[in-house]
Amino acid sequence: MNFSFKNRSLLVLMMIFAIALVGCDRKPAGGTSTGEGGAGNGGNTGGKKTVAFAQMENTGPWRIAESNSMRSEAAKRADKYNFVYTDAQSTTAKQVSDVEDLIARKVDAIFLAPREAEGFSSVFQAAKAANIPIILIDREATGTPGVDFVTVIKSDFIREGQRAGEWLANKMNGKAGIVELKGTTGSSVANDRSKGFMDEIGKHPDMKVIASQDGNFTRAEGQKVMENIIQAQGKAITAVYAHNDEMALGAIQALKAANMNPGKDVIIISVDGQKSALQSIIAGDMNATVECNPRFGPIAFDTLEKYWRGETIPPQIINEDRFFDASNAAQFVEEAY
Ligand code: GYE
């Protein structure tokens, strides 16, 4: 769908006319538009809409911050919404059935943070048939925005990987033995953070990834995987690129236990920007982290309301992220999660 600017303006004009003439916007799911805000069929909602957040898991500071942001934004708009929260406890199949249940219960809209990219096409179809908009937040899933789901709101994960690679190549003067600790296999974010990083370090022939393993975004698994890699590679390791702060903090523990010197002999860079990572930078154990903002609540609800008003929603909405290292960690540690 490649509209020219002129066509698009025409389309916008036509939409304004259509809204003015018919005086209706997109119907809330359930179809029972009441004229007083459309209660949908999400239970006895007292005139409010029921909006759900299907979370993949709720472990680690990043995800807890995301859940809290969604919850507190719903609370701020409690005059309009009832909020339903589901936790798939790190299982993609459970997340699919959570969404199926929400559709069966006829909620008015679903925010979905998909654990893996694949597996959601059947629920996209079911939601569409039930006229329930799904907005993806935080990760991508296979499907077409505007068709299978409204849009996806996320960070630019390829860019995050590139920024980490750029920073590391510079810090190491183009020469390093790198351990890559990857995020959950099958997630869009792990693929992209790898790709961006590899593209960047590929410009430097002596920047070599000597081990790359899945640490599932958790501190415990990051530590365990790092312990094994230290056994195999020892002093050949001069840098760690972890796909999130939790795994980087696990790797730091493993390095310390092996009497290696994280932050100095082994340079550590990761992604997220959680409070304990900034503290670790201040302490000199971690070196840098690319920010990935978990506070989706305001933008997620604003986007849904725009959709319901009939506004055009872009296929992707990309969050702006910052970069933290020893030069600014102290400045931002207080506001971190
Ligand atoms: O970086 C990580 C989390 O999907 C962007 O998942 C998110 C990532 C985040 O568990 O810490």
Boltz pocket constraint, residues with backbone or C-beta under 6 A from the ligand:
constraints:
  - pocket:
      binder: B
      contacts: [[A, 59], [A, 60], [A, 62], [A, 63], [A, 138], [A, 139], [A, 189], [A, 217], [A, 243], [A, 244], [A, 245], [A, 271], [A, 272], [A, 292]]
      max_distance: 6.0
